[in-house]
Amino acid sequence: MSLSLSKKRKKELRKLQGTVNKVLEAQRSVAADAADMAREAGRQLSAINSETIRPEASKKYHEYVEPYVERAQPYVEKGYRSSSKFFNGTVIPAAGGVIGRAIGAYDATASKLGKKTIVVEPPKKKSSAGAVIAAVLGIAAAVGIFVVAWKTLSADDELWVADEAVAAPDA
C-alpha cells in the first residue's frame, strides 16, 4: 500500500510548516528579549547593592556590631590565653607522657626482637589567636549583613515587582 498525499494536502502542510517557522522565530525573539531583560535586571540589582545595601550594611555593622566586637576582644584574648595555658600545661604533657611510655615499651620490645627504634620529632607550634578573632569577626559581619539586608528588603515595598505592566520611570 503506497501512501501518497494529494496536492491540496501537500499545499496545506507547506502552509502549516511556514506558520510553525514564524511562531518558532517569534519564540526565539521573545526568549532573547527575556534574556536581555534578565541581564539588565542583574546589573540593576548589582547597582542597588553597591549604592544602597552595602553602605547601609557597613553603617549598621559599625553602629551595632563593632562596639560589641571591641568589648568582646579582651574576653576572647583572655579565653585564648587560659585555654592555651591549659592545653600547653596539662594536655600536652599528659599526652606526651602516655606516648613516651608507649614508645619506650615498643622500643624495649623492638630492641629485644632486633627491630629499629622509633624516633619522634617534637611537633611544630601552629596556634594563633588571629584565626579565632578573624572567625568571630567574620561570623559577626555575616550576621550583620543578613540583618541589614532583611530589614532593608522587608521594609521597602517598592523593591518588589508589581503585578501590573512595568512603565518606564519619568526622567
Secondary structure, DSSP 8 states (H G I E B T S, - for coil): ------HHHHHHHHHHHHHHHHHHHHHHHHHHHHHHHHHHHHHHHHHHIIIIIHHHHHHHIIIIIHHHHHHHHHHHHHHHHHHHHHIIIIIHHHHHHHHHHHHHHHHHHHHHHT--------------HHHHHHHHHHHHHHHHHHHHHHHHHHH-GGGS--SS-------
